[in-house]
Amino acid sequence: MGLLISWIRLVRFHEYGPLSIMVCLSGALLATDDLDFRLVQLVAYTVFGSISAFVINDLSDISDDLAARKFRNPLVTGDLSMRAVLASFTLTASLSITSLVGLNIYAYALGLTTLALSYQYSIGFRLKGLVPADLITHGLVPSLLSITSYVAYRDVGIDALILASMTFTASCVAELLQEIRDLSTSSTASYLGVKRSKDLALILTIIASTLYASLTIIRADLSYLIIYLPSSYLVINPLLRFRKGYISSEEVINELRHRITLIAVAILTTYLTLKLL
């Protein structure tokens, strides 16, 4: 059981996995009603790619986590061996790339680009240590994922760009909150300062809500999904409380993760239910 918990701590799929899958599904569902095996490939690509990206992130953070005495990383505590973790990265990265085989050239190229960018966030150029590349990269990875799923079925349209923009801003908010929590010496949050970073996170959230409303207007067949726009209050409220210092960064991250997941599930469930009726 202890070994299993260590792998869960390393992969952390329960934290970000559901949202990654929903971004993937949103892109595909926005593009077509005629879903086929390509969706299975895209979900597999998303799952394995996300896992490999988080594994390589923990591998790259060993020295920093040791210096900061952060023991969330099981490689720091010695619960997992370097050899086993490297093997898991190789396996999941290979499975992610293999899952793209058979998709059209645009989806294949975008998928590889997205995967490479997610790795460069942690290794190589190590974009997470560059301002403002850390914020931009964290936003680009899920937004490109949504477009990858979309172009697997049809050419890019304005609806795909709005979805990608909405995903980009939401992911930037997540990155800002994590940077405020960790207060890295080389991050956008440390450059802006905590107060300005909180303000930016709130502004980006309002922009994401506006983009959601725009999507329901651009796509007349999705107009009924405007009923979920008031749920943006459930996202904005924790940010307001965080801005005033009523809750901690860890608390606001957990609240937003759970609330956004539930809202996304509700939206997708409503969409699929009405499509099947």
WOJO-V597368 format. One line per field, one symbol per residue. phi: phi as a letter, one per 20 degrees, with the letter a starting at -180 (. if undefined). A space follows every 10 residues. Layout:
phi=???
This chain:
phi=.fffffffff flffedggff ffffffffff ebeeebfgff ffffgfffff ffffffffff egfffffele dffffffnfc efffffffff fffffffffe foffffffff ffffffffff fdcmflffdd degfffffff gffffffgff ffdbffcfff fffffffgff fffgfgffff felffcbfff ffnfffffff ffffffffff ffffffefdg fdgffffegg ffffefgfff fffenfceff ffffffffff ffffffffff fffffef
